[in-house]
Amino acid sequence: MPASRPPRATSRPVTFVRPVRCHPAGPIGPRQRDVDTVRQVLNAKELLTTAER
């Protein structure tokens, strides 16, 4: 059992290290999408407030 545990521990960081390297370039798209959604939500709120007035 102890011999099988180290490979698992080493395999997990390797899988995590690869995504971390890819993340910096990946989240750029989702972040822009989040900004767009936030803008849409703010615009919707402004429309609601103007409609109530």
C-alpha positions in Angstrom: 0.0 0.0 0.0 2.7 2.6 0.9 4.3 2.1 -2.5 1.0 2.8 -4.3 0.3 6.0 -2.3 3.3 8.1 -3.5 2.5 7.7 -7.2 -1.1 9.0 -6.6 0.2 12.0 -4.7 2.7 12.7 -7.5 0.1 12.2 -10.2 -2.3 14.6 -8.6 0.0 17.7 -8.5 1.0 17.0 -12.1 -2.6 17.1 -13.2 -3.1 20.3 -11.2 0.0 22.0 -12.5 -1.0 21.6 -16.1 -4.4 23.3 -15.7 -2.8 26.1 -13.7 -0.5 26.8 -16.6 -3.5 26.8 -19.0 -5.8 28.9 -16.7 -4.1 32.3 -17.2 -5.0 32.2 -20.9 -8.3 30.3 -20.4 -10.3 32.6 -18.0 -9.9 35.6 -20.3 -12.9 34.5 -22.4 -15.1 33.6 -19.4 -14.1 36.9 -17.7 -15.2 38.9 -20.7 -18.5 36.9 -20.7 -19.0 37.7 -17.0 -18.4 41.4 -17.7 -21.0 41.3 -20.5 -23.5 39.5 -18.3 -22.9 42.0 -15.5 -23.5 44.9 -17.9 -26.7 43.3 -19.1 -27.9 42.8 -15.5 -27.1 46.5 -14.7 -28.9 47.6 -17.8 -31.9 45.5 -16.9 -31.9 47.0 -13.4 -31.7 50.5 -14.9 -34.7 49.7 -17.2 -36.7 48.4 -14.2 -36.0 51.5 -12.1 -36.9 53.8 -15.0 -40.1 51.7 -15.7 -41.1 52.0 -12.0 -40.5 55.8 -12.1 
